[in-house]
Amino acid sequence: MKLAVGILAGGEGKRIGGKKPLRMLGGMSLLDRAIDYASALSKPFVVAVRDKGQVGQADIPVIPDDPAIDGPIAGLVSALRFAHDEGAGAVLTIPTDMPFLPSDLAGRLGEALWPNGAAIACSCDHLHPVCGLWSTGALHSVPQYLASGRRSLKGFAEAVGYAAVEWPTYPVDPFFNINSQRDLAQAERLLNT
């Protein structure tokens, strides 16, 4: 199955002062870390953003979040359309703010995808729907889901049917999420351990 990767970078990052993808960790921006991860898995990959300014002047493939949709599902819908147009059977979504993603993310989610519409990463029984593998066939469910008034990725995963795939959290939760300066400082410490 051909795989595309969509980096979801459309959040405002207000809790960290904005432009979260451009924050530095270990001498690299969070965006560059996500790009390195995505490009090692797949060509094509794309970065979904609300505003191109969120990723600075980087020379990378960027698509806009669907402007008619609020919330993170806007980036997923754009990534699904991109994957479909590229002839991919699924799109792996990752965020820019999880710098410790496991190397086996795509493989393990791929094993769990069919017959579901999605396979979602999980740690400590907590779902991480921004780290999901989504069948491009899920596009057919978007209009009905949006008509329900819901906009969450978890809700959409429930609508298309999903499998949860659990990862261990020792020595580091691979889905550690950077939302604040404190989180960024902790991630820096974790990089150096």
C-alpha positions in Angstrom: 0.0 0.0 0.0 1.3 3.4 -0.9 1.6 5.7 2.1 1.6 9.5 2.3 2.5 11.5 5.4 0.7 14.6 6.5 2.4 16.8 9.2 -0.4 18.6 11.0 1.0 22.1 11.9 -2.2 24.2 11.8 -2.6 24.9 15.5 -2.0 28.4 16.8 0.3 27.3 19.7 -1.0 30.1 21.9 0.2 28.3 25.1 3.8 28.5 23.9 3.5 32.0 22.4 2.7 31.1 18.8 4.6 29.6 15.9 5.1 26.4 17.7 6.5 24.5 14.7 9.5 26.9 14.6 10.4 26.5 18.2 13.9 25.0 18.7 14.7 21.7 20.4 18.3 20.4 20.4 19.4 22.8 17.7 16.5 21.9 15.3 13.1 23.4 14.9 10.2 21.1 15.8 9.1 21.4 12.2 12.5 20.2 10.9 12.3 17.3 13.2 8.8 16.3 11.9 10.0 16.8 8.3 13.0 14.5 8.9 10.7 11.9 10.4 8.1 12.2 7.6 10.6 12.1 4.8 12.3 9.0 6.1 8.9 7.2 5.8 7.4 8.5 2.6 7.6 10.6 -0.4 5.1 12.2 -0.7 4.7 14.1 2.5 3.1 17.5 3.1 2.7 20.0 5.9 -0.9 21.1 6.5 -1.2 24.7 8.0 -3.8 27.3 8.6 -1.4 30.0 7.5 1.9 29.6 5.7 3.5 31.9 8.2 3.3 29.1 10.7 6.2 27.4 9.0 8.3 30.4 8.1 10.2 30.5 4.9 10.9 26.8 4.7 11.0 25.3 1.2 8.6 22.4 1.9 5.4 21.1 0.4 2.6 23.0 2.2 -1.2 22.7 1.8 -3.7 24.8 3.6 -6.1 23.4 6.1 -9.6 23.3 4.7 -10.8 26.9 5.5 -14.4 25.8 5.7 -13.6 23.5 8.6 -12.7 24.5 12.2 -10.4 22.4 14.4 -7.7 19.8 13.7 -9.9 17.8 11.4 -9.4 20.6 8.8 -5.7 19.5 8.5 -6.7 15.8 8.4 -9.2 16.5 5.6 -6.6 18.3 3.6 -4.0 15.5 4.2 -6.5 12.9 3.2 -7.3 14.8 -0.1 -3.5 15.1 -0.7 -3.0 11.4 -0.2 -5.9 10.5 -2.4 -4.6 12.8 -5.2 -1.2 11.1 -4.8 -2.7 7.6 -5.2 -1.9 6.6 -1.7 -4.2 4.2 0.2 -3.6 5.9 3.5 -2.1 8.9 5.1 -0.1 8.9 8.3 -0.7 12.1 10.3 1.9 13.4 12.8 2.1 16.7 14.6 5.1 18.9 14.9 5.0 19.0 18.7 5.8 15.3 19.4 9.5 15.0 19.0 10.0 11.4 20.3 7.7 9.5 17.9 8.5 5.8 17.6 10.3 4.5 14.6 7.7 1.7 14.2 4.7 4.1 14.1 3.7 3.6 10.5 4.4 -0.2 10.5 2.4 -1.0 13.7 -0.5 1.3 12.7 -0.4 -0.3 9.2 -0.8 -3.7 10.7 -3.9 -2.6 12.6 -5.6 -0.4 9.9 -7.7 -2.9 7.9 -10.6 -3.3 8.0 -10.9 -0.1 10.0 -10.9 3.4 8.6 -8.2 4.4 11.0 -5.5 3.1 13.4 -4.7 5.5 16.2 -1.6 5.5 18.5 -2.2 5.1 22.2 0.0 5.3 25.3 -1.1 4.8 28.9 -4.6 4.1 27.6 -4.7 7.6 26.1 -5.5 8.0 22.4 -3.3 10.3 20.3 -5.5 10.8 17.2 -3.0 13.3 15.7 -0.8 10.2 15.3 -3.0 8.1 13.2 -3.0 6.2 10.0 -6.2 7.0 8.0 -7.5 5.2 5.0 -8.1 7.6 2.1 -11.5 5.9 1.9 -12.4 7.8 5.1 -12.9 10.9 2.9 -16.3 9.5 2.0 -17.3 9.9 5.7 -16.3 13.5 6.0 -19.5 15.3 4.9 -21.7 13.2 7.2 -19.3 13.7 10.1 -19.1 17.5 9.6 -22.9 17.6 9.3 -23.1 16.2 12.9 -21.4 19.3 14.2 -18.5 17.4 15.6 -14.9 18.4 14.7 -12.6 16.3 16.8 -10.1 13.8 15.3 -11.2 11.2 18.0 -14.8 11.6 17.0 -13.9 11.2 13.3 -11.9 8.0 14.1 -15.0 6.7 15.9 -17.2 7.5 12.9 -14.9 5.6 10.5 -14.0 2.8 12.9 -10.6 2.6 14.4 -8.1 0.3 16.1 -6.0 1.6 19.0 -2.4 0.6 19.1 -0.6 0.8 22.4 3.0 1.9 22.9 5.1 1.5 26.0 6.1 4.8 27.8 9.5 3.7 29.2 11.9 5.3 29.2 10.0 8.2 27.5 6.4 8.4 26.3 6.9 8.5 22.5 3.9 10.8 22.3 5.2 13.4 24.7 3.5 16.6 23.6 5.1 20.1 23.7 2.5 22.7 24.6 4.4 25.1 26.8 7.8 26.5 27.5 8.0 24.1 30.5 7.3 21.2 28.1 10.0 22.4 25.7 12.5 22.6 28.6 11.5 19.1 29.7 11.9 17.8 26.1 15.4 19.3 26.0 16.3 17.5 29.2 14.9 14.2 27.8 17.0 14.6 24.7 20.1 14.8 26.9 19.4 11.7 29.0 
